[in-house]
Amino acid sequence: MPDSRAVVTTAHASRYLQQLCKHWAHKFETEFTLTVGRIVLTIGEARLAAEAETLTVALSASDDAALAQLRDVVASHLERFAFRETLRFEWT
């Protein structure tokens, strides 16, 4: 199962983590606190961790194509929530 991870610099990590989890809670299995979140989507799983100045996004999917799609979906949603700042995703 391929996986990918990005550490995004932002002072609003907890806010974005909660927004993303709440946004998808009606469609997917989600669980979250102020500092950690987990979302089980049909194409894979996203795990988020918020610290004071960073949001860590860890993704896993069944294959490389699904992982690429999951990266795009998660990043685009987070970028939409962060419209006042530019988030940088460097996936490893």
GIPE-V916095 format. One record per helix or strand. SS is the DSSP state (H for helix, E for strand). FROM is the first residue (numbers start at 1). TO is the last residue. Records with the same first field share a line. If there is no record, write none. Layout:
SS->FROM-TO  FROM-TO
This chain:
E->3-9  29-32  36-41  44-50  54-61
H->13-24  64-81
